Amino acid sequence: MLLENKLGLIYGVRNERSIAWGCAQSLAREGARLALAFFSEREEKDVRKLAATLPNADSVIFHPCDLTVEDQMISLHAHIKEEFGKLDFVIHGVAFAKKEDLSGRFVDTSADGFALALNTSAYTFVSAARHAEPLLIDGGSLTTLTYLGSEKIVRNYNVMGVAKAALEASTRYLANDLGPSGIRVNAVSPGPTMTLSARGIAGFTDMYRTVAEYAPMRRNTTISEVGDTVAFLSSDYGRGITGEIIYVDGGLHALAGGLQPE
Ligand code: IMJ
């Protein structure tokens, strides 16, 4: 097993389709002991029910945490210190923008919509790193989830593209700050997946179908293959990788856009 005796914290498990849940399953399968931070009390029951299906279910700990609230970050890390004593890795699968900012023209994004998306989707990773650092006493690994819309125009992704660009740049600066302590910082960039965050987005279903037709692998990305890459990065096999964005998208990122008739 890749992660025997390793202790990890995961943000962003919401339901069985969550990418963070794919990560939790791979990490638990590889022997890690997990802390799951759920967003609000309203979601606790769902997350506990999911976690009950993990191989090491009775060793999982749970804590509510809205990452944008400093007091909740303090209380989460106090709980982890008490239960685990330390951490080896953190997975960040958290993003939010106003629904109205995920369609139409990016130029119409309001100042508060912009600040909300950047704070929730990029700054929370910086905060997660700062709070985790004192617990990563033997070094370790921080991994966030990003998307190609950070570097290429993706219809309707709009302010989230700008937030993911900030998240990816933050990944590099965090890698430089934490590298001397043996802490690696990376991002994984999946192809479109049918999560709660993607369904209901205008045009998403059509794009999802098109990916399966045109991506080099001719299929969509699964949360299980994203989870396996995150497990690798969190393990000692990833020990030389930091400040990197790894695509888990069946090769989609390598394909030029535009019309390419057969
Ligand atoms: C999201 C919007 C537009 C296009 C999109 C997406 N494509 C993909 C996504 C092509 C793959 C999903 N994605 C990568 C995200 O990062 C989604 C973030 C998100 C989704 C919502 C939906 C509900 C809501 N706010 C959101 N904030 C962020 O109210």
Boltz pocket constraint, residues with backbone or C-beta under 6 A from the ligand:
constraints:
  - pocket:
      binder: B
      contacts: [[A, 95], [A, 96], [A, 97], [A, 98], [A, 99], [A, 102], [A, 146], [A, 147], [A, 154], [A, 155], [A, 156], [A, 157], [A, 158], [A, 160], [A, 191], [A, 192], [A, 193], [A, 196], [A, 197], [A, 198], [A, 199], [A, 201], [A, 202], [A, 204], [A, 207]]
      max_distance: 6.0
